[in-house]
């Protein structure tokens, strides 16, 4: 069997693994950006209108050779019609509209189609999956900015949610190839799992995460002479959290991860064949803001889905061939979610960072609006409409 075939089988096997899934924070609480798809007897035979809106403004004031400064300013609108034929089945269709400010045209207009079946802790999704930040990856494996630039994931997803074991296995079919195409097919997949060692009843929460992503570019029916590329990224570590029963301090937490990168391609295209990283996060949640300090040390690390800051290869316009095998960053994060009436969440983030290798100070600041509401239109029972 070829490497390409083994890659496909590996991703498919991940979808058959037993485990569990619940909303994971990874090193950040990104719950404001998630959209859970509920299923249950309370929704049976209902026809609903779900409206999701996301407005974003993120300014990266970066002046390094790995990730240059850029600004994201725009909005996403995702209205959907949802029908529940049975208590455990959800069918929805809608449209995704993406508008970047500063240009008169829409950036994207795409259909939304999802079928979700749930049986106890198990759920299976086909179509637009519960993806992006809802996977719960750390940023070296999955870039936060993809919620603005690559919002939709289309494919297949298996999830299970249990009290002490969580799992999310998924495939995102990013680009379909046809006969005589002048481009490669592109597919991504992964697994995010987490086991609880200590529960909150002890006063401490101790969890062991395991995270994996795979990306593949290739195909056998195109007309271009371009080598296939298959990249793997893995991370594991420990997550510790302690709630605090005070008015000002709410919790303290620590996340530590070891990451690994492997280029499983036939041909050497990237600057590094293998790499690794150490990612440490410590923080405190307070009444005013959540504060976190993160340390990253990378050694020839590359992740096609991960944050550009953590890579050892450049993504800049001015220095596209620049590499930095050993990379060290110190990042401070100030995060706050404001829950307002009507289902609106305002998120503010300020993230100064210091490049320890070059003595360079950069920062980013962001403001996000998330709106997510579901409206009952009709209840259909035996041909009658209520």
N, C-alpha and C positions, 0 to 999 in steps of 0.2 A: 504494500500500500504506500502511496506517495505521501510526502509531508503534507501536501494540501489536503489529501483525504483524511489523514490522521487529525489534522486541525479541525475539520468539520465534525468528525466523530467525537473528539474531546469536548467540543462545545455542546453537542447533543447529549452526551452522557451527563453533563452537568445538570441538564434539565430533568433528569430522572432521579437525581439524588434526593433522599428524604432529609428534611430539616425543618426550619421554621423562619418566619419573617415577621418583624414588627418594625415600626418606624425607627430607623437608626439615625443617630446624630453624627456618626463618625467623629471627627474632631470638632465639628461645629453643629449647633442646633439650626438646621435648615428647615424646620417643620413649617414655617410660614410659607415656603415655596412649594409644598406638596399638595397634591389633590387626591385624596383617597377615594376609591370607588366602592361605596358601601353596597352590600347585598344582604337581604334578609326578609323575613315574613312581613315586616311592616311596610315594605315597598311593593309587595306582590300586586300585579296588574296595574301598577301606576304608570302614568305617562308624565314625565317631568321635563322641565327646562333647566339645564345647568349652565350657569354663566361664570366664566373664569376670566379675569382681566389681570394683567401684569404690566406695570409701568416701571421702567428702570432708568437709572442714571448712575453710571460708574465711571469715575475718572482715574485712570492709572497714570500717575506722574512718575514714570520709570525712565531712567537714563542709562541703563546697563546694556550690554551687548547680547544678552540672552533673550530678554523680553522687553520690547520697546513700549513706550507710553502710547496709550490710545484711550478713546472715550466711547462709551456705549450710552446712547440716549434714545429711547423709543418705547414702544408698547406692543404687547401681545393681547389679542382678544380671541377667546375660545368658547363660543356658544355651542351647546349640544342638546339634542333631543334624546331622552333616555326612556327606555321602556323595560319593564320587569315582567316577562312572561310568567315566571315562577319565582318562588322565594329565593332561589339560589342562582338565578340567571339574570344577567344585566346586558342589554344591547343598546348601544348608543351611536349616534351619527351627528357630525357637526362640521365646523370649518375652523381653520386656524388662520388668523390674519396677523401679519407682522409688519409694523410700520416703524422705520427708523426716522427720527426727526432730522430735519435738514435736507430731506429729499421728498419730492412730491409724490412718488410712487410707493406702492406697497412692496416690501422686500419679499414676502412670500404669501401665497394663498394656497392652502393645502386642505384636502378633505380629512376628516377625523372619523375613524370607524373602529369600534372596539366591542368585542364580546368577552364577557367575564363570567366564568362558572366557578362557584364556590361550594365546597362540601366540607363542613366543619372547619378545621384549620387550614385545609388545602384550598388553593385557588389557582385557576389557569386562565390566562389572558391571551387573546389573539387579536392582532391589529395594533392600535396605539397602546403601548403597555404603560404601566406605572413606572416610569423611568426617570432618568436624569438624577436630580438630587435625592429622589426617594430611594435610590439604591443604597445610600448611606456610605459611599466610599470616602476615603480620605483624599485630599486634594492632589497629592502626588500621583494617584491613580485616576482621578476623575476631576476635571477642572470645574470649579464653581461657575465660571463664565459660560459654560455650555448651556446653562439655563436661559441665557440671552441669545446665544449664537447657534445652538443646536438643540432647540427645545423638545422636538418630537423624536420618539423612538418607535419604530414600527417593526413588529416581529412577533415573538412568542415568549411567554414568561410563566414560570412556575413559582409560586410562593407558598410558604407554610408559616403559620404564626402560632407559636407555643410559648408558654411562660418562661421556659429556660433554654430554648433552642430556636433560633430564627434563621431563615434562609431565603434568598432571592436568587434565582437562576434565570438568565435571560439571553435572548438573541435579538440584536438590532440589525435588520437587513438594510444597510445604508444606501447601497446603489445596485440596482438590478442591471445585469449585462444581458445583451441579446446577440444573436449571430451577427458577425461582422461589425460589432461595436468597436469604436476607436478609443475605448476606455476600459479600465479594469472594473470587475465587480468588487464591492466593498462590504464587509460584514464585521460586526463587533459582537462580542458576547462576554458573559462573565458570571461570577458568583460572589455573593456577599453573605457570609454566615457569621453568627455570633452565639456563643454559649455562655449562659449565666452561671458563674461559680458560686457567688454569694448574692443573696437577694436583699432587697431594701429593708426587710424586717430586722436585719442585723445592724442596721445603721450605715452599712457600707454596701455599695454595689460594685461587684467585680465581674467583668466580662472578658471573654477571650474572642477576639474577632479574627476571621480569616477572609481575605478579599483577593479576588482574581479577576483579571480582564484579559481578553484576547482580541486582537484585530487582525484581519486578513484582507489582502488585496491580491487578486489574481484572476483566474478564469481561463478557459480553454477555447473560447469561441470569439475572442476579439482579434483585431487585425494589427495590433501594436506589438512591438518587440520590447517588452518591459518585464523584468523579473518579478515573480510573485514575492510577496512580503508577508510574513507571519510573525507577530510580536506578542510576547506574553509578559504580564506584570503581576506580581504576587506581593501581598503584604500581610503581616500578622503581628500580633503584639498583645497588649493588655490595656483595659480601660477600667479606671477606678473612679468612683464618684461617691461623695459623702454629703447628704443634705444637712443644712444648718438651720436650726430653729431660732433664728434671730430676725429682727425686723429689717436689718440692713443686709446682712450676709445670708444668702440663700443656699449656696452649695459650693464645694470645692471639688476639683476633678483633675485627673491626670490621664493622658493617653500616650502610649509609647508604641511605635511600630518599627519593624524592620521591613524594608522593601527589596524586591529583586526584579531585575529586568533581563529578558533573554530574547535575542533575535533568532528565531527558529527558521529563517529563510534559507533558501539554497545559496543565494548570492549576497555578498557583503555590500550593502548600499549605505548603511549608516556608519557614522564615525566610530561607534562602539558596539561590539557584539553582545556584551553582557555588562551589567552594572548593578549597583545596590544603593541603598540609602537608609539613613536613620532619621526618624521623624518623631520628635518629642514635643508634647503639648501639656502645659499646666495652666489652670485657670481658676477664677473665682467668679461666681454669679452674685451680683449685688442688686440692690433696689434701683440704683441709678443706671447700671450698665453691667454687661458681662465682659470680663477682661481676661484675655488669654495671651500667653507668651509661648511661641513655637520656635523650635530649633530644627533646621534641616541640614543634613550633611549628605551630599550625593557623590557617588563615585562612578562616573560613566553611565549615569542613569538617564533613560529615555522612556517616556510614556506617551503614546500617541493620543490618548484620551485625557491624560493628566494635565495639571497646571503647567504652563510654559516656564514659570519661574523656577521650577524644580528640575528642569532638564539640563543636561550637559551639552546640548546643541542649541544653536541660535534659531529663533523664529523671526528675526528682525529683517527689515528691508535693507538697512545700511550695512549689516555684517552677517549675511546669510550663511557663510561658511565658518563662522567662528565657533569654536568648541572650548569647553571648560570642564575637564574631566572631574576635578575635585571642586565641589561647590558647597559653600557654607552660607546659610542665611539665618538671621534672627528676626522674627516677625512678632509684632505686638498687635493685638486685635481688640477693638472696642465695639461691642455689638449690642443692639437693643431692638426689641420688637415692641411695638405699641398696638394693642388690640383695641380697635374702635368699634362703636356700634355699627350694625349693618354688614358685618362680615369683612370689614376692611382691616388689614394689618399693614402698618408702616414699619419698615425696617431701616435702621441707620447703621452704617459700618465705616469705621476708620481703621486703616491697617498700615501703619508705618513699618518699614523693613530696613534692615541694615545688612549689607553684603560684607561679611567678615573678611573675605579674601582681598577685596579692593578698597575697603573703607568707604563704601558708597552708601548714601542714605537715599531711599526712595519711599514713596507712600502711595496709597490709593484711598479714595473716599467714595461712598455710595449711598444712594437713597432709593428704596424700593417700595412700591405699593402693590399689595396682593389682595384681590377681591375674589371670593369664591362662594357662590350661593346656588341653592337648588330650589326651584319653584314647582309646586304641584300643579299640573294642568288638568288632568282627569284621572279617575279611577275606573277601569273597565272590568266589568264582571258579567260573564255569560252573555255578552252581546249588549248589555245595558251600560250606559255611561252615567256615572255619578258626578 
